[in-house]
Amino acid sequence: MDYEFRVIVEKVSVTSQEVVKRDTLKIYDIKQPESILDLGLRHKEQISLLSKVQSALLAEQSTLIDTGIKQCIKCGEKLSKLGFMASTFHAVFSDHKLRIQKHRCKNPECRWQSTPTTISVFGTDTHPDLVQLHSEKGAMHSYREAQDNLERLNAQRRTVNNHVQIKKVTNQVGERLSQANNTPPAQEELPTPAAELIIQVDSGHIPTKDKGKHSFEALSGIVYRPSAIEVVDKDHRQMTDKTCVISALEDELQSIKTYLHHAALKQGMTTETEVTALADGSSNSWSVLSSLGPHCKTLELILDWFHIDKTFQKVSNALGEPFTESLDNAKGCLWHGQSEDALQEIALLRDNSAEEKKQSKLKDLHDYLKNNSEYLVNYDQRDKAGLAYTSQGAESHIETIINARHKKKQKMQWTREGAHNVLQIRASMISGEWHKKWLDLVLPVEEKVA
């Protein structure tokens, strides 16, 4: 006996349970599957079926849309119905035309007509779930890659998923998130006060479109409690709870200072909190961290050992094996808190080097440590005491937030505003806040205007 499989939708009276409308959307033959490809529906067919279901539901919903217009907006007279207007609606996987009720003024001297659209009624013609996808894909991938990813997900090309549209949406959502980051957290959002906090501030450089410049600086901050660090293995740690912020704006550091302060509040900072602050050694990083001083009990500024180690490694690789032992000795002095001995060792190497390039590398290393000498500590003691002194072993937030999106692609160049907007979304994702915030960020302000 042969059978077929029918997908049917029904419109049913809730009161009487009478079927008032019934449509067959699709009929499938039921056959013995000869391969795994024959099991169920293929990707493209699933999208097609979902689109048919959406169209059937939207046909019923669209006639019930309230445009908000109760009387003529010109003369105030009553309105009469005047057919329907077709308007575009973009769902997550499909595009549709809604039939929205039109109206005309009954006043023969006016005869004003409404022209309602999805945008005029709801403020947008795109479902928030699709805006979320655009924002996330645009923040995680290049805009053209995001377009390709969405096309594969949809099994078809759609105008709404064009890379230009994804860029536009990502920027809009990033701007809203940037504005939200400027607002202090509400009292009910604050956690229990933290006795201690660790704050890391790091700088990264992003290729720029500005003529005459190669890049611009972005500053990133991450705030967490010591208890949030869990050991993964000997060389790696992970943060179970953190708040990340970042700014690429050229505003005399005001944005990143504000963002970082609010991030610290979200992690429980009060005037009784002792803060350990680690930085890469840039003057801007110290300036941002120092701005937290009035808001906490103590603020201990430390040059991050991760950056010291990385800097020594770069110099050692550039100079070669003859310098390795002396550089290791200098680094060992720093590790044990003997910064003057380390500086003398490096200065001696510099002065005894005959090659200008090697002198330059050693001078840069000496200057880096000299300029940050007040932030050098006894790292060995802190290590033995279990105190924070390095971001090494925990995830690199600069690598995660900036480099993975802004520097991996060749010839990728940015404006400050464009990079800043993308970075807000990435930081929110890494902080674990995006899933709580995205809906408020992508929902438009509803404007019911015909």
C-alpha positions in Angstrom: 0.0 0.0 0.0 1.4 3.4 -1.0 1.3 6.4 1.3 2.1 10.1 1.1 3.0 12.6 3.8 1.1 15.8 3.9 2.0 19.0 5.8 -1.3 20.8 6.5 -2.1 24.0 8.4 -5.5 24.7 9.8 -7.2 27.8 11.1 -9.5 26.7 13.9 -12.1 28.5 16.0 -11.0 28.4 19.6 -14.5 28.4 20.9 -16.1 25.7 18.6 -13.0 24.0 17.4 -14.4 24.3 13.9 -11.8 24.2 11.1 -12.6 27.4 9.2 -9.6 27.2 6.9 -7.3 24.4 5.8 -4.3 24.4 3.5 -2.0 21.7 2.3 1.5 23.2 2.2 3.4 20.3 0.9 3.0 16.6 0.0 5.9 14.2 0.2 6.1 10.7 -1.1 6.9 8.1 1.5 9.6 5.8 0.0 12.2 3.4 1.3 15.4 5.4 1.9 18.2 4.1 -0.2 20.9 6.2 1.5 21.2 8.5 4.5 20.5 11.5 2.1 17.0 10.2 1.8 16.2 10.4 5.5 14.1 13.4 6.3 14.3 16.7 4.5 17.4 18.2 2.9 18.6 21.6 4.2 17.1 23.6 1.3 13.8 21.8 1.6 13.6 22.4 5.3 14.1 26.1 4.7 11.4 26.0 2.0 8.9 24.3 4.2 9.6 26.7 7.1 9.0 29.6 4.7 5.6 28.1 3.7 4.6 27.8 7.3 5.7 31.3 8.0 3.7 32.6 5.0 0.6 30.9 6.2 0.8 32.3 9.7 1.8 35.8 8.5 -1.2 35.8 6.2 -3.5 35.5 9.2 -1.5 37.9 11.4 -1.0 40.7 8.9 -4.7 41.5 8.6 -4.9 42.0 12.3 -2.0 44.5 12.5 -3.1 47.7 14.3 -1.5 50.7 12.5 -2.4 52.9 15.4 -4.3 55.4 13.1 -7.8 55.9 14.5 -8.8 59.1 12.6 -7.5 61.2 9.8 -4.2 62.8 10.7 -5.0 65.9 8.6 -8.6 66.8 9.4 -9.5 64.4 12.3 -12.5 62.9 10.5 -13.4 59.2 10.5 -11.6 56.7 8.3 -12.9 53.9 6.0 -11.0 50.8 4.9 -9.2 51.0 1.6 -7.8 47.6 0.7 -4.4 46.4 1.7 -0.8 47.5 1.2 1.9 45.0 0.6 5.0 45.5 2.8 8.2 43.6 3.2 9.0 41.5 6.3 12.3 39.7 6.8 12.1 36.6 9.1 15.2 34.7 10.2 15.2 32.3 7.2 12.8 33.8 4.7 11.3 37.0 3.3 7.6 37.8 3.0 5.0 40.3 2.0 2.5 41.4 4.6 -0.9 42.7 3.7 -1.5 45.7 6.0 -4.9 47.4 6.1 -5.1 50.8 4.4 -7.5 53.6 5.3 -8.9 56.7 3.6 -10.5 59.8 5.2 -14.3 59.9 4.7 -14.2 63.7 4.3 -14.7 64.3 0.6 -12.7 67.5 0.8 -9.7 65.7 2.4 -9.6 62.1 1.2 -6.2 61.5 2.9 -5.0 57.9 2.5 -2.7 56.0 4.9 0.3 54.1 3.5 1.2 51.7 6.3 4.3 49.6 6.2 6.1 47.2 8.5 8.6 49.9 9.2 6.0 52.6 10.0 4.1 50.2 12.3 7.0 48.3 14.1 9.9 50.6 13.4 11.7 47.9 11.3 11.0 45.3 8.7 13.4 42.8 10.1 12.8 40.4 12.9 14.9 40.9 16.0 16.3 37.3 15.8 17.7 38.1 12.3 19.2 41.4 13.6 20.8 39.4 16.4 22.4 37.1 13.8 23.6 40.0 11.8 25.2 41.6 14.9 26.9 38.4 16.0 28.1 37.4 12.6 29.3 40.9 11.9 31.2 41.1 15.2 32.8 37.7 14.8 33.7 37.6 11.1 34.4 40.0 8.3 31.2 41.4 6.8 31.7 39.4 3.6 32.3 36.3 5.5 29.2 37.0 7.6 27.2 37.3 4.4 28.6 33.9 3.1 27.9 32.2 6.4 24.3 33.4 6.4 23.8 32.4 2.8 25.0 28.9 3.6 22.7 28.8 6.7 19.7 30.0 4.6 20.6 27.7 1.6 19.9 30.8 -0.6 21.0 34.3 -1.3 18.9 37.0 0.3 19.3 40.8 -0.1 18.7 41.4 3.6 21.9 39.4 4.3 24.1 41.5 2.1 27.4 42.4 3.7 26.5 46.1 3.5 23.3 45.5 5.5 25.2 43.4 8.0 27.8 46.2 8.5 25.0 48.7 9.0 23.2 46.6 11.6 26.4 45.8 13.4 27.3 49.5 13.7 23.9 50.4 14.9 23.8 47.8 17.6 27.4 48.6 18.6 26.5 52.3 18.9 23.6 51.4 21.2 25.8 49.2 23.3 28.4 52.0 23.6 25.8 54.3 24.9 24.6 51.7 27.4 28.2 51.3 28.6 28.3 54.9 29.5 25.4 54.4 32.0 26.3 53.2 35.5 24.8 49.8 36.4 21.5 50.1 38.3 21.6 49.4 42.0 19.7 46.2 41.7 22.3 44.9 39.2 25.2 45.3 41.6 26.7 42.1 43.1 27.8 41.7 46.7 30.8 44.0 47.4 34.2 42.5 46.5 37.0 42.6 49.0 39.5 42.3 46.2 39.5 42.8 42.4 42.0 42.2 39.7 42.0 44.5 36.7 44.0 44.1 33.5 44.4 46.9 31.0 46.1 46.3 27.7 46.5 48.2 24.4 46.2 47.0 20.9 46.6 48.6 17.5 44.1 48.4 14.6 45.0 49.1 10.9 43.4 52.4 9.9 41.9 53.9 6.8 43.2 57.3 7.8 45.8 58.6 5.3 49.2 59.1 6.8 48.6 56.6 9.6 49.2 52.9 9.8 47.0 52.2 12.9 45.3 53.6 15.9 45.2 52.4 19.5 42.4 50.6 21.2 42.4 50.1 25.0 40.9 47.0 26.6 40.1 46.3 30.2 39.0 43.2 32.0 37.8 43.0 35.6 37.4 39.9 37.8 37.6 38.6 41.3 40.5 36.4 42.3 38.1 33.6 43.0 37.0 33.6 39.4 40.3 32.2 38.3 40.2 28.4 37.9 43.2 26.2 37.1 42.9 24.3 33.8 46.4 22.9 33.8 49.9 23.9 34.8 50.1 26.6 32.2 46.5 27.7 31.7 43.8 29.3 33.8 40.3 30.3 32.9 38.0 33.1 34.2 34.5 31.9 35.2 33.2 35.4 35.6 34.6 38.6 34.2 33.5 41.9 32.7 35.3 43.1 29.6 35.3 46.6 28.1 37.1 48.3 25.2 37.3 51.6 23.4 38.8 52.7 20.2 37.5 56.3 20.4 39.8 59.3 20.3 38.3 61.1 23.3 41.2 61.6 25.7 40.5 58.2 27.2 37.1 59.3 28.7 35.1 56.4 27.2 37.5 53.7 28.4 37.8 55.3 31.8 34.0 55.4 32.2 33.6 51.9 30.8 36.2 50.4 33.1 34.7 52.1 36.2 31.3 50.7 35.4 32.8 47.3 34.7 34.5 47.4 38.2 31.1 48.3 39.7 29.5 45.3 38.0 32.2 43.1 39.6 31.5 44.5 43.1 34.0 47.4 43.5 33.3 49.8 46.4 35.4 52.2 48.3 36.4 49.3 50.5 37.8 47.1 47.7 41.5 46.5 47.3 42.4 46.5 43.6 45.4 44.9 41.9 45.9 46.5 38.5 48.1 44.9 35.8 49.0 46.8 32.6 51.2 46.4 29.5 53.3 49.5 30.3 51.8 52.1 28.0 51.2 55.5 29.5 47.5 55.4 28.4 47.0 52.1 30.3 48.4 53.6 33.5 46.3 56.7 33.1 43.1 54.6 32.7 43.9 52.5 35.7 44.9 55.4 37.9 41.4 56.9 37.3 40.0 54.2 39.5 42.0 55.3 42.6 39.3 57.6 44.1 36.7 54.8 43.8 38.5 52.0 45.7 40.3 51.5 49.0 43.8 50.7 47.5 45.1 50.5 44.0 48.3 48.6 43.4 49.7 49.2 39.9 52.0 46.4 38.5 53.7 46.0 35.2 52.3 42.7 33.9 54.9 40.0 33.9 53.3 38.5 30.8 54.4 41.6 28.9 57.9 41.7 30.5 58.4 38.1 29.5 57.1 38.7 25.9 59.3 41.8 25.5 62.4 39.9 26.6 61.6 37.1 24.3 61.3 39.4 21.3 64.6 41.0 22.1 66.3 37.7 22.6 65.1 36.3 19.3 66.3 39.4 17.5 69.8 39.5 19.1 70.5 35.8 18.9 72.1 33.2 21.2 75.2 35.2 22.3 72.9 37.5 24.3 70.6 34.9 25.7 72.4 34.2 29.0 72.8 37.9 29.8 69.2 38.7 29.0 68.1 35.7 31.1 70.2 37.1 34.0 68.6 40.5 33.7 65.1 38.9 33.6 66.0 36.9 36.7 66.9 40.0 38.5 63.5 41.5 37.6 61.8 38.4 38.8 63.4 38.7 42.2 62.6 42.5 42.5 66.1 43.6 41.7 65.1 46.1 39.0 68.3 48.3 39.2 70.5 45.3 38.7 68.5 44.3 35.7 68.7 47.8 34.2 72.5 47.9 34.7 72.8 44.5 33.0 70.9 45.6 30.0 72.7 49.0 29.8 76.0 47.1 29.9 74.9 44.9 27.0 73.8 47.9 25.0 77.0 49.8 25.5 79.2 46.8 24.6 77.3 46.0 21.5 79.0 47.1 18.2 75.9 46.8 16.0 73.5 49.7 15.8 70.4 47.5 15.3 71.3 45.5 18.4 72.0 48.6 20.4 68.6 49.9 19.4 66.8 46.8 20.5 68.6 46.9 23.9 67.9 50.6 24.3 64.2 50.0 23.7 64.1 47.3 26.3 66.0 49.4 28.8 63.7 52.4 28.2 60.6 50.2 28.5 61.7 49.0 31.9 63.0 52.4 33.0 59.8 54.2 32.1 57.8 51.6 34.1 60.3 51.2 37.0 57.8 52.4 39.6 55.4 49.5 38.6 58.0 46.8 39.0 57.6 44.5 42.0 59.1 41.4 43.5 57.4 38.9 41.2 58.9 35.9 42.9 57.4 36.9 46.3 54.0 37.5 44.8 54.1 34.2 43.0 54.9 32.3 46.2 52.3 34.3 48.1 49.6 33.4 45.5 49.1 37.1 44.5 48.3 38.4 41.1 51.3 39.6 39.0 50.6 38.3 35.5 47.9 37.7 33.0 49.8 34.8 31.5 47.9 31.6 31.6 44.5 33.3 31.5 43.0 34.1 28.1 44.5 37.0 26.3 41.7 39.5 26.0 43.5 41.6 23.4 44.0 38.6 21.2 40.4 37.5 21.8 38.7 40.9 21.4 40.8 42.8 18.9 43.3 40.7 16.9 40.9 37.9 16.1 38.5 40.3 14.3 40.5 43.3 13.3 44.0 42.1 12.4 43.8 38.6 11.0 42.5 39.6 7.6 45.0 41.0 5.1 44.2 44.6 3.9 41.5 45.0 6.5 41.3 48.7 7.5 39.0 50.5 9.9 37.7 53.8 11.0 37.8 54.4 14.8 34.0 54.5 15.0 33.6 51.3 12.9 36.1 49.4 15.0 34.7 50.7 18.2 31.2 49.6 17.4 32.3 46.0 16.6 34.4 45.9 19.7 31.5 46.7 21.9 29.6 43.6 20.8 32.7 41.4 21.0 33.4 42.6 24.6 29.8 42.0 25.6 30.0 38.4 24.2 33.2 37.7 26.1 31.8 39.1 29.3 28.8 36.8 29.0 26.4 39.7 29.0 25.3 39.6 25.3 22.7 36.9 25.8 21.0 39.2 28.4 21.3 42.4 26.5 20.8 41.7 22.8 17.0 41.9 22.6 16.9 45.4 24.1 19.7 46.5 21.8 18.2 45.2 18.6 14.5 46.2 19.2 13.6 49.5 17.5 11.7 52.3 19.2 8.2 51.6 17.9 6.8 54.3 15.8 3.3 53.9 14.7 3.1 56.4 11.8 1.1 55.7 8.6 
